[in-house]
Amino acid sequence: MEGGCICRQVRYRLTGAPLIVHACHCTWCQRETGTVHAVNALYEADRVQHIGAEPERRIMRERLRAV
């Protein structure tokens, strides 16, 4: 599967099946998606290939707080 950011600068290719897929209903995911939940898939790093610009890596302090 291939995907990326809406800006089209960051693109990726996923291989194989995800380790887990789940729907999250936390307020952060609701705010990010504009819906009642977000569907997330967890892949091992070696199954993710960046095919566009390398994404900027940031630590989101607000996400690290206990909910």
N, CA, C and O atoms as CSV, one atom per row, in Angstrom:
chain,resi,resn,atom,element,x,y,z
A,1,MET,N,N,0.839,-1.155,0.000
A,1,MET,CA,C,0.000,0.000,0.000
A,1,MET,C,C,0.897,1.236,0.000
A,1,MET,O,O,1.954,1.245,0.631
A,2,GLU,N,N,0.473,2.267,-0.705
A,2,GLU,CA,C,1.195,3.535,-0.704
A,2,GLU,C,C,0.288,4.635,-0.186
A,2,GLU,O,O,-0.932,4.571,-0.337
A,3,GLY,N,N,0.887,5.638,0.422
A,3,GLY,CA,C,0.122,6.767,0.944
A,3,GLY,C,C,1.035,7.937,1.198
A,3,GLY,O,O,2.190,7.944,0.773
A,4,GLY,N,N,0.509,8.939,1.900
A,4,GLY,CA,C,1.321,10.099,2.217
A,4,GLY,C,C,0.515,11.237,2.786
A,4,GLY,O,O,-0.678,11.113,3.061
A,5,CYS,N,N,1.190,12.335,2.954
A,5,CYS,CA,C,0.614,13.552,3.495
A,5,CYS,C,C,-0.170,14.282,2.404
A,5,CYS,O,O,0.114,14.133,1.215
A,6,ILE,N,N,-1.132,15.049,2.812
A,6,ILE,CA,C,-1.924,15.820,1.853
A,6,ILE,C,C,-1.070,16.835,1.090
A,6,ILE,O,O,-1.444,17.257,-0.004
A,7,CYS,N,N,0.083,17.232,1.665
A,7,CYS,CA,C,0.979,18.176,0.977
A,7,CYS,C,C,1.712,17.512,-0.185
A,7,CYS,O,O,2.300,18.206,-1.015
A,8,ARG,N,N,1.688,16.186,-0.259
A,8,ARG,CA,C,2.321,15.375,-1.296
A,8,ARG,C,C,3.850,15.364,-1.231
A,8,ARG,O,O,4.500,14.804,-2.114
A,9,GLN,N,N,4.429,15.976,-0.199
A,9,GLN,CA,C,5.886,15.954,-0.043
A,9,GLN,C,C,6.328,14.654,0.620
A,9,GLN,O,O,7.335,14.070,0.221
A,10,VAL,N,N,5.596,14.201,1.617
A,10,VAL,CA,C,5.927,12.981,2.342
A,10,VAL,C,C,5.114,11.831,1.752
A,10,VAL,O,O,3.884,11.856,1.772
A,11,ARG,N,N,5.807,10.831,1.230
A,11,ARG,CA,C,5.155,9.657,0.637
A,11,ARG,C,C,5.786,8.412,1.237
A,11,ARG,O,O,6.964,8.421,1.595
A,12,TYR,N,N,5.011,7.346,1.347
A,12,TYR,CA,C,5.529,6.107,1.910
A,12,TYR,C,C,4.912,4.892,1.229
A,12,TYR,O,O,3.868,4.983,0.582
A,13,ARG,N,N,5.573,3.767,1.387
A,13,ARG,CA,C,5.082,2.476,0.884
A,13,ARG,C,C,5.143,1.494,2.050
A,13,ARG,O,O,6.170,1.383,2.719
A,14,LEU,N,N,4.044,0.785,2.291
A,14,LEU,CA,C,3.960,-0.212,3.353
A,14,LEU,C,C,3.938,-1.596,2.727
A,14,LEU,O,O,3.258,-1.814,1.724
A,15,THR,N,N,4.680,-2.534,3.312
A,15,THR,CA,C,4.671,-3.909,2.812
A,15,THR,C,C,4.209,-4.839,3.920
A,15,THR,O,O,4.485,-4.607,5.096
A,16,GLY,N,N,3.512,-5.882,3.538
A,16,GLY,CA,C,3.041,-6.858,4.506
A,16,GLY,C,C,1.827,-6.371,5.272
A,16,GLY,O,O,1.290,-5.295,5.008
A,17,ALA,N,N,1.413,-7.176,6.211
A,17,ALA,CA,C,0.242,-6.850,7.033
A,17,ALA,C,C,0.681,-6.092,8.285
A,17,ALA,O,O,1.785,-6.313,8.782
A,18,PRO,N,N,-0.168,-5.202,8.800
A,18,PRO,CA,C,0.168,-4.492,10.030
A,18,PRO,C,C,0.160,-5.435,11.232
A,18,PRO,O,O,-0.491,-6.480,11.210
A,19,LEU,N,N,0.889,-5.055,12.275
A,19,LEU,CA,C,0.883,-5.829,13.511
A,19,LEU,C,C,-0.478,-5.748,14.193
A,19,LEU,O,O,-0.966,-6.733,14.746
A,20,ILE,N,N,-1.085,-4.562,14.150
A,20,ILE,CA,C,-2.385,-4.339,14.781
A,20,ILE,C,C,-3.086,-3.193,14.062
A,20,ILE,O,O,-2.441,-2.271,13.563
A,21,VAL,N,N,-4.401,-3.262,14.016
A,21,VAL,CA,C,-5.237,-2.177,13.495
A,21,VAL,C,C,-6.299,-1.916,14.559
A,21,VAL,O,O,-6.913,-2.853,15.071
A,22,HIS,N,N,-6.514,-0.645,14.891
A,22,HIS,CA,C,-7.530,-0.339,15.904
A,22,HIS,C,C,-8.135,1.032,15.657
A,22,HIS,O,O,-7.576,1.858,14.936
A,23,ALA,N,N,-9.280,1.254,16.265
A,23,ALA,CA,C,-9.938,2.558,16.209
A,23,ALA,C,C,-9.744,3.243,17.556
A,23,ALA,O,O,-10.062,2.677,18.602
A,24,CYS,N,N,-9.227,4.449,17.521
A,24,CYS,CA,C,-8.984,5.222,18.745
A,24,CYS,C,C,-10.041,6.315,18.857
A,24,CYS,O,O,-10.353,6.990,17.876
A,25,HIS,N,N,-10.589,6.486,20.059
A,25,HIS,CA,C,-11.635,7.474,20.295
A,25,HIS,C,C,-11.178,8.608,21.210
A,25,HIS,O,O,-12.009,9.358,21.723
A,26,CYS,N,N,-9.866,8.740,21.421
A,26,CYS,CA,C,-9.377,9.796,22.316
A,26,CYS,C,C,-9.627,11.174,21.690
A,26,CYS,O,O,-9.817,11.291,20.479
A,27,THR,N,N,-9.624,12.199,22.522
A,27,THR,CA,C,-9.908,13.548,22.028
A,27,THR,C,C,-8.842,14.047,21.054
A,27,THR,O,O,-9.148,14.821,20.147
A,28,TRP,N,N,-7.578,13.604,21.237
A,28,TRP,CA,C,-6.533,14.019,20.309
A,28,TRP,C,C,-6.822,13.492,18.908
A,28,TRP,O,O,-6.732,14.240,17.935
A,29,CYS,N,N,-7.172,12.194,18.797
A,29,CYS,CA,C,-7.490,11.611,17.488
A,29,CYS,C,C,-8.753,12.231,16.899
A,29,CYS,O,O,-8.842,12.429,15.687
A,30,GLN,N,N,-9.722,12.536,17.746
A,30,GLN,CA,C,-10.933,13.211,17.266
A,30,GLN,C,C,-10.587,14.574,16.683
A,30,GLN,O,O,-11.093,14.949,15.625
A,31,ARG,N,N,-9.731,15.310,17.368
A,31,ARG,CA,C,-9.327,16.644,16.892
A,31,ARG,C,C,-8.537,16.546,15.589
A,31,ARG,O,O,-8.754,17.347,14.679
A,32,GLU,N,N,-7.629,15.583,15.484
A,32,GLU,CA,C,-6.807,15.429,14.288
A,32,GLU,C,C,-7.600,15.006,13.059
A,32,GLU,O,O,-7.294,15.441,11.949
A,33,THR,N,N,-8.616,14.160,13.241
A,33,THR,CA,C,-9.372,13.637,12.104
A,33,THR,C,C,-10.678,14.362,11.846
A,33,THR,O,O,-11.227,14.277,10.747
A,34,GLY,N,N,-11.192,15.083,12.853
A,34,GLY,CA,C,-12.483,15.750,12.695
A,34,GLY,C,C,-13.654,14.774,12.738
A,34,GLY,O,O,-14.756,15.108,12.303
A,35,THR,N,N,-13.425,13.580,13.257
A,35,THR,CA,C,-14.476,12.561,13.368
A,35,THR,C,C,-14.487,12.011,14.788
A,35,THR,O,O,-13.743,12.484,15.647
A,36,VAL,N,N,-15.325,11.020,15.031
A,36,VAL,CA,C,-15.427,10.446,16.376
A,36,VAL,C,C,-14.305,9.467,16.682
A,36,VAL,O,O,-14.106,9.116,17.845
A,37,HIS,N,N,-13.564,9.011,15.670
A,37,HIS,CA,C,-12.452,8.098,15.908
A,37,HIS,C,C,-11.456,8.153,14.748
A,37,HIS,O,O,-11.747,8.674,13.672
A,38,ALA,N,N,-10.281,7.600,15.006
A,38,ALA,CA,C,-9.260,7.467,13.963
A,38,ALA,C,C,-8.901,5.986,13.871
A,38,ALA,O,O,-8.789,5.308,14.893
A,39,VAL,N,N,-8.724,5.489,12.669
A,39,VAL,CA,C,-8.277,4.114,12.482
A,39,VAL,C,C,-6.763,4.143,12.297
A,39,VAL,O,O,-6.251,4.818,11.404
A,40,ASN,N,N,-6.059,3.411,13.143
A,40,ASN,CA,C,-4.602,3.382,13.141
A,40,ASN,C,C,-4.100,1.979,12.826
A,40,ASN,O,O,-4.712,0.989,13.225
A,41,ALA,N,N,-2.993,1.901,12.114
A,41,ALA,CA,C,-2.344,0.623,11.824
A,41,ALA,C,C,-0.887,0.729,12.260
A,41,ALA,O,O,-0.218,1.714,11.944
A,42,LEU,N,N,-0.392,-0.266,12.976
A,42,LEU,CA,C,0.976,-0.286,13.462
A,42,LEU,C,C,1.807,-1.234,12.604
A,42,LEU,O,O,1.516,-2.427,12.515
A,43,TYR,N,N,2.849,-0.686,11.970
A,43,TYR,CA,C,3.767,-1.460,11.125
A,43,TYR,C,C,5.158,-1.459,11.732
A,43,TYR,O,O,5.550,-0.491,12.382
A,44,GLU,N,N,5.904,-2.526,11.528
A,44,GLU,CA,C,7.301,-2.571,11.918
A,44,GLU,C,C,8.082,-1.615,11.013
A,44,GLU,O,O,7.761,-1.472,9.833
A,45,ALA,N,N,9.101,-0.965,11.564
A,45,ALA,CA,C,9.861,0.053,10.830
A,45,ALA,C,C,10.454,-0.478,9.529
A,45,ALA,O,O,10.518,0.258,8.544
A,46,ASP,N,N,10.888,-1.732,9.502
A,46,ASP,CA,C,11.496,-2.250,8.279
A,46,ASP,C,C,10.473,-2.537,7.179
A,46,ASP,O,O,10.856,-2.918,6.073
A,47,ARG,N,N,9.199,-2.364,7.457
A,47,ARG,CA,C,8.142,-2.547,6.464
A,47,ARG,C,C,7.607,-1.214,5.929
A,47,ARG,O,O,6.639,-1.179,5.170
A,48,VAL,N,N,8.261,-0.114,6.343
A,48,VAL,CA,C,7.868,1.225,5.898
A,48,VAL,C,C,9.016,1.813,5.087
A,48,VAL,O,O,10.134,1.942,5.584
A,49,GLN,N,N,8.738,2.165,3.850
A,49,GLN,CA,C,9.755,2.759,2.982
A,49,GLN,C,C,9.311,4.178,2.627
A,49,GLN,O,O,8.207,4.375,2.119
A,50,HIS,N,N,10.159,5.154,2.892
A,50,HIS,CA,C,9.867,6.539,2.522
A,50,HIS,C,C,10.232,6.714,1.051
A,50,HIS,O,O,11.379,6.479,0.669
A,51,ILE,N,N,9.276,7.120,0.226
A,51,ILE,CA,C,9.524,7.268,-1.208
A,51,ILE,C,C,9.432,8.723,-1.653
A,51,ILE,O,O,9.568,9.019,-2.840
A,52,GLY,N,N,9.202,9.630,-0.710
A,52,GLY,CA,C,9.176,11.059,-0.985
A,52,GLY,C,C,10.151,11.736,-0.041
A,52,GLY,O,O,11.181,11.164,0.315
A,53,ALA,N,N,9.829,12.937,0.358
A,53,ALA,CA,C,10.670,13.657,1.320
A,53,ALA,C,C,10.646,12.939,2.662
A,53,ALA,O,O,9.632,12.356,3.043
A,54,GLU,N,N,11.754,12.984,3.367
A,54,GLU,CA,C,11.825,12.382,4.693
A,54,GLU,C,C,10.980,13.230,5.653
A,54,GLU,O,O,11.119,14.453,5.676
A,55,PRO,N,N,10.105,12.594,6.445
A,55,PRO,CA,C,9.260,13.381,7.346
A,55,PRO,C,C,10.059,14.001,8.479
A,55,PRO,O,O,11.082,13.461,8.900
A,56,GLU,N,N,9.586,15.135,8.968
A,56,GLU,CA,C,10.193,15.778,10.132
A,56,GLU,C,C,9.725,15.016,11.365
A,56,GLU,O,O,8.535,14.731,11.499
A,57,ARG,N,N,10.631,14.689,12.252
A,57,ARG,CA,C,10.281,13.945,13.458
A,57,ARG,C,C,10.207,14.901,14.630
A,57,ARG,O,O,11.144,15.653,14.896
A,58,ARG,N,N,9.075,14.863,15.332
A,58,ARG,CA,C,8.855,15.765,16.454
A,58,ARG,C,C,8.245,14.987,17.602
A,58,ARG,O,O,7.512,14.021,17.391
A,59,ILE,N,N,8.547,15.408,18.804
A,59,ILE,CA,C,7.904,14.849,19.991
A,59,ILE,C,C,6.756,15.774,20.346
A,59,ILE,O,O,6.954,16.970,20.560
A,60,MET,N,N,5.580,15.229,20.405
A,60,MET,CA,C,4.395,16.020,20.724
A,60,MET,C,C,4.140,15.926,22.228
A,60,MET,O,O,3.568,14.947,22.708
A,61,ARG,N,N,4.556,16.924,22.945
A,61,ARG,CA,C,4.466,16.921,24.407
A,61,ARG,C,C,3.026,16.721,24.885
A,61,ARG,O,O,2.797,15.995,25.853
A,62,GLU,N,N,2.051,17.355,24.220
A,62,GLU,CA,C,0.669,17.221,24.657
A,62,GLU,C,C,0.184,15.774,24.541
A,62,GLU,O,O,-0.695,15.363,25.299
A,63,ARG,N,N,0.724,15.015,23.632
A,63,ARG,CA,C,0.328,13.622,23.443
A,63,ARG,C,C,0.907,12.727,24.523
A,63,ARG,O,O,0.358,11.659,24.796
A,64,LEU,N,N,2.008,13.141,25.143
A,64,LEU,CA,C,2.668,12.324,26.147
A,64,LEU,C,C,2.006,12.403,27.507
A,64,LEU,O,O,2.250,11.549,28.358
A,65,ARG,N,N,1.166,13.418,27.734
A,65,ARG,CA,C,0.481,13.543,29.007
A,65,ARG,C,C,-0.533,12.440,29.185
A,65,ARG,O,O,-1.113,11.954,28.213
A,66,ALA,N,N,-0.746,12.045,30.417
A,66,ALA,CA,C,-1.764,11.020,30.716
A,66,ALA,C,C,-3.145,11.546,30.360
A,66,ALA,O,O,-3.455,12.716,30.586
A,67,VAL,N,N,-3.956,10.684,29.809
A,67,VAL,CA,C,-5.315,11.072,29.405
A,67,VAL,C,C,-6.254,10.816,30.542
A,67,VAL,O,O,-7.452,11.071,30.422
